[in-house]
Amino acid sequence: MPRKVSSIAPDWWDYTTLDDDIIQATARLTPEKMLKLSRAGFKVVFYDTFEEFYLAEALEYINAWKQSTADNPAGICGPIGPTEQLPLVAQVVNELNLNVRSAHFWGMDEWLLDGREVPASHPLSFEKADRELCFTRIRKELRMPDANLHFPKADTSAYRKSWDAGARCVVMQGGQGDVKHWAFNDPLPRMGKYKDQPPPAAEYRKLTTRVVDLHPLTIAQNARTSGGGNIALVPTKAISVGPVETWKAEKVSIWHAGKHDNPFGQRLTTFMISQRIVDTCVPMSLLADHPNVQFNFYRGGIGTCEVEMH
């Protein structure tokens, strides 16, 4: 049977084209049922307070960097969204006098404007946020050199090579967007050979760090979370770490604070990964095939899928 047409953006694939059975099973999930969806290779963790949630996220940086040595460098790939963990990372490094000079960091993504990555002076720059919220706050004698900070550029060659240059990625962190992406791994447009069916998972998995066109939901979400709702401010293209690099990370850790994706979306990807339902109209579902994935939830942000009129 032909797939449904998106109810959000008819020229795109997205989660609204899924079978109704998946949609209905997702909406019925209570937080207690979500917690029981852990399985081998996929762990669901709840935190009761924001303090616990963001500290745990920050400690993933610390634990990854503590494994790094000059002979065996290690690091973490991290998101912008959420960002609340970043100042905590710097504070813990400074308080513990932790030498992280051999450690590495990979930024997940960056905006693209006029064919180039936005400069670090741009107000929406992810590199700017990482540096100001974390790296410039780490004491100079403790922090890694700029050569160990890898931010994606429009020319992705150097960034892609950094994943095979000898430093291992202990963990890739991420948030989850309204369109069910990690980084900017959005669903693809409904065109060409993908007009009637979304791309097979095996094809999507071949995507490396690249320039991407953003789904309308992603543009609207970033206007909401970062631009005060000003959609015209948000670029329509970005540079995103790809599935190829993601599968080079030893662990993928996704952080659901309830501030980015909604109650239904948080349930949907948890359900699909747990049940190994892989569909590229929900890019996050591809993580069902990664050997070590953890979903972290702030319990107060899980919400409910019950109908409420406001």
N, C-alpha and C positions, 0 to 999 in steps of 0.2 A: 504494500500500500504506500502511496505517496505520503511524505511527512507533512505535518501541519505547517501552515505559514505562521511566522512569528506574529504575535499580537502586539509586539512592541516596535519592531523594525522589520517590515516585510522583506527587505532586501538583505537580511542577515539571518544567520543561524543563532539561536539562543535557547535557553531552557524552556521557553513557552512552546517549543516544537516537540517536547517529550510526550510519550504516551501518558494518557490520563491516569493509568494505574500507578505510575511512579509519582505523579503529582499528588494523588489522593493519599498514598501511603506516607508520603513525606509530611503532609499537613497533619496527619494523625499522631505524629511522634511527640511524646512528652519529653521533658528533659531527662526523666528517669530512664525512658526507653533509649534515648540517645546515648546515655552513659554506658548502656549495655551493648552498644554496637562495636565495641573494641573487638579486635580479632588479632591473630598473629600478623605482624607487619603493620597494624593500624591501631593506634591507641587514642582513646578519648579521655581527656582530663578536664575537670572542672575546678575553678578557683572561686572562692566565695567573696573576695574583696578585690577591688582594683589594685590595692597595694600588693597583694600576693600575686596577682596576674602579671603586672608589669615588672615586678622584681624577678619573677620566674623567667620572663622573657629576657631581661637583662642578663641573668645568670647564664643563659645559653651562650652569650658572647664571652663571658668570663671563662666558662668551662672549655669552650673551643680554643680560646687564646692561651689558656694554661697548658694545653697540649703541644703548643708550638715551641720548637727549638730551632736553632740555626741550621742544624742538619736535617730536620724534619719539620719544615714550616707548616702551619695549619691556620685555618681561619674560618670565617663565617660569611655567608651572603645574607644581606639584610634589606628590609623594605623601608619605604617611607609610607606609613599607613599600616600599623600605628607608628607613632614616633615617641610616645611617652616613656618608652624604655631607654631611649638614647642618653639622656642626662644621667640616668641611674648607672649606665655602663661606665661612663667617665668617672662618676663619683666612687664606684666600687674599685676601679683600677687605681685611682689616686689614694684612697684610704688604705688599700692593701699593699701599696707600693709595688704593684704588679708590673713587671717588665714585659711589655708586649711588643718590643721592637722587632722581633722575628715574625710576628703574627701578620695575618692578611685579612683584608675585608674586600668583598665584592658588593657594589651597589647593584640592585636588581634591575633598575630601569631609569629612564630619563625622558623628558619631553623633547620633541623635535619641532623646530620652527624654521621655515624657509630652507629646508634641506640640511640643517645643522642641529646638533644638540644645543639646547639652551645653555647659555653661559652660567657659571656659578654665581653670577651677580643677579640673575633673573629671580624675581620673587617666588616663582613656583619651582625653582631648581631643586631637584632631589639631592644633588651633590652639595649644594649650599646648606640644605637642612642637615644632612649627615655631618658635615664639618662643624657647623655652628652648634648643633645640639650635642655632639659627642666628641669628635676628634680634636677640635681646638680646646676643649675643656680638659683633655688628658694632659698631664704635665709633660713638657717637651722631652725630658730625659727618660720618660717611660714609653712614649707612644711610638708606633711604627713610622718609618719614613713614607713619604708620599708614593714612592715606588711600590709600596705594598698595598696601596689603596687603588682599587680597580673600579672605575666608573665607566659605564658603557657610553660610547660615542657613536656618531653617525657612521663613521668608518669603524666597523665592529671588529676588525681583524686583531688589533692588539688585545682587546678585552677577551675575545675567544681564545687567543693563545695563552692568556694568563691562567686559564683553567687547566692547562696541560704543562705548566712551567715548573712543576715540582711541589707546589703548595696544595695540600689537600683541603677540601671544603668539608669540615666536620658537620656543619648543619646549614641548611638554607631555610631562613625564616620567610614568612609571608603573611599578608593579610588576605582577605577574600573580598572581592568587589561584588557589586550588584549583579554583574554579568557572570559571576562564578569563575573569575580568573585568579591566578596568582601572577605576580608582576603584571605585565600587560599581555598575557597570553589569552587574548580574547577569542570568542568564536569568530569564524571567518565569514566574509560576505557570501551571500547566496548567488553565485555567479559561475559561469564557465562549467567545468566538470563537476562543481559542487552545487549546481543549481537545484537539483532534485534530492540530493542526499548530502549530509555534511561529510567532511573528509574522514576516511578511516583513521582509527587511532594510530595505526602503524605509520601513516603518512604524517600526522600531526607530531608524532614523537621525533621525527627527523628534523624538526625546525630548530635552528640554532638561534643565538642572539641576533636580532634583526630589527629593522624598522617595520612598524606595524601601523595599520589603519585601526582606529579605535571605534568600537561599537558605540552607538549613540547613548546607551546606558552608562558606559564608562565616562563619557564626556559629561553627562549630566551629574553623575555621582561626584566627580572631582570638582565640579563647580560647587556642589553642595558642601563637600567636606573641606575644601581648601580655598574656594573663591567667593564665599558668601552668596552662592547661587548665581554668580555672573557667568553664564555658559559661554558668552562670547570671549571670555578671558582664557578659556582652556584650549590648548592645542588639540588638533584632531589626529595627530600622529605622535608616535613615541618610539623609543628604543627599548626593547625588552629582552631580558635573559630568556633563553629558550628551554624547551624540554631536554634538549641534548645536554646542556650544562646542568639542568636540574637533576638529571640521573647520575651526574658525577658527584653530587652531594651525598654524603653517607646517610644523612637524615633530612627529611623535610618536615618543618614544624610550622603549622599555620595557627595564627592567633586571632580569635574571634572575640572582640571586645563588645560587640553589639552596636558599634558606632559606624560600621561600614556596610556590611550586608545585613539583611533583615532577618526576622525569625524564620521565615520560610527558606530563605537561601542557606542559612546556617544548617538547617535540618537536611536540605536536599543533598548537599555534597557529602555530609556525614553518612547519610543513607546509601548513596550511590557507591562511595568508596567501600563502605562496610560490606555491601552486597556484591561488590566487584562488577557494578554496572558502569561500563565505560562508554561514553558518548561524547564526541568532540563538540557538540552544541553546549556541553557543560565542561569546559576545559579542565576544571579542577578534578573531575572524575577520573582523568588519566592517572592521577596519583594512586588509584587502586592497584596499579601495576608496579609502583615503587616499593622496594622491600622494607622501608622504615619510615612511616609517616605518623605524625602525632598532631591531633587537633586539640587546641587549648581554648577553653571557653570561660568567659566571665559569666558566672551563673545568672547574675542579675540582668545580663544583656541577651539572654536566649529568647525571652519573650514567649508569645503564644501566637498560634495561627488562627485563633478564634476571631470571628467577625466582630469588630467594634466600630461603631459609627461616630465620627468626630466632625 
